[in-house]
Amino acid sequence: MKRYREFLPAVLEVQDTPPSPAGRGIIWCVMLTMSAALLWAAWGKVDIVAVTQGKIVVSELSRPVNAAVTAEVAAVMVREGMHVAQGQPLIKFNDGHLQAQIKENRLRQRINRFHIARLTLLNRYYHQGSVTAQLPPAYLQEDVALAEQAALRLTAEIEADRREKAVFDSRRAVLLAQLGEGQVEKALAENLLPLFREQYQALEALYQKKLTSRDSLLESGKKYTESRHRVVAAETRAQEVRDSLHQIDEEAQARTADKTHALAKESAERSDENRVLETQLNQLQSLSAQYLLRAPVSGTVESLVFRDAGGAVEPAQELLKIVPDSGERVAEVMVRNQDVGFLRPGQKAAVKISTFDFTRYGWVTGELRQVSADAVEDRELGLVYRAVISLKRRTLLVEGEEKLLEPGMQVTGEIKTGRRTILSYLLSPVMEALDGVGKQR
């Protein structure tokens, strides 16, 4: 039959040839495919998302770091975006005048302490009579020059005291010699006095018997009287010498007491001065601490005003901010006015980090936490609402390493606001076109 049709004219051959079953199969396949696509479009759904732009921020407020004094910046020890630990130095101000005052204060305290040590040794010398004119080794280790000066002054004071004592000892020795001579003279007069008395009494008895002359009696009486006066005079001189010795002893004791009192007074004054200086030093150190700014918390540096030394600052001027590590990372995004009506807290979101290609490294899932109550003006987007998306993770796996999401990274937040069928999605342009038919603005 087939060979018969081969010899027919072309038109008759086509008319007599039955339709190919392959064509019918293709038609049926197309129809089935279209029916399946229509059913899929009618039953299948896609997510409705609100696309937003924003950045990574920390939920905990950034900690501003302000200057507390008027000063010149001496050194900037951090840079923008640098991570710092709590207490780490950030900015150093020029505090040369304070350091000079602190140095002078410490020097005055050290001088007073060395003088107090000298006065202690000198007081020990006054009471014990001998002492080593050398400060303890600890003072030599602290400041050799001051220790040597204090030792020289101590030696000079001890030598001056010894010279004064030598003068007192010399005066005392002279008086003791005079006292000795007076006692010898008194003893001689006392020994001669009985002899002269006996001689006078014997001559007086002879004179009464007319056996001697009156002149002899008077001469003997004169010697006897002179001898009695010599005894009294010797006793008087001895008492005067003893009084002088007592006066010298009192003067020596008074001199020692005066010097001891002067030492105690000077030592107390220097101790009082050191207490005042210590209070002033604490105040200076507290003020000096304000010339070195330290990180209040561990975090990342941002909004750094000065990059190097030389700038002048005023009290309360904000110099930088620290974004705390402890704060939760969130995405702060701007929602367009036409999307805000479909947003509510709790909606799921996908946050794509612009720093890392989401097609290679994925994205971070999140949840809409809040939407601002009022819009703000944006130069490019117009009136927009500020929204916060909480993130499920703080890191993103990049090339096998977990990268921390740093504040300031730009993000695209896709907030899922609902679902719609694919058919309605495909027909929406047609419906919009039909809605505009027959209308003119």
Secondary structure, DSSP 8 states (H G I E B T S, - for coil): -HHHHHTS-HHHHHHHS---HHHHHHHHHHHHHHHHHHHHHHH-EEEEEEEEEEEEEESS--EEEE--S-EEEEEE---TT-EE-TT-EEEEE--HHHHHHHHHHHHHHHHHHHHHHHHHHHHHHHHHS---SS--HHHHHH-HHHHHHHHHHHHHHHHHHHHHHHHHHHHHHHHHHHHHHHHHHHHHHHHHHHHHHHHHHHHHHHHHTT-S-HHHHHHHHHHHHHHHHHHHHHHHHHHHHHHHHHHHHHHHHHHHHHHHHHHHHHHHHHHHHHHHHHHHHHHHHHHHHTTEEE-SSSEEEES---SSTT-EE-TT-EEEEEEESSS-EEEEEEEETTTGGG--TT-EEEEEETTS-HHHH--EEEEEEEEEEEEEEETTTEEEEEEEEEES-SEEEETTEEEE--TT-EEEEEEEEEEEEHHHHHHHHHHHHHHTTT---
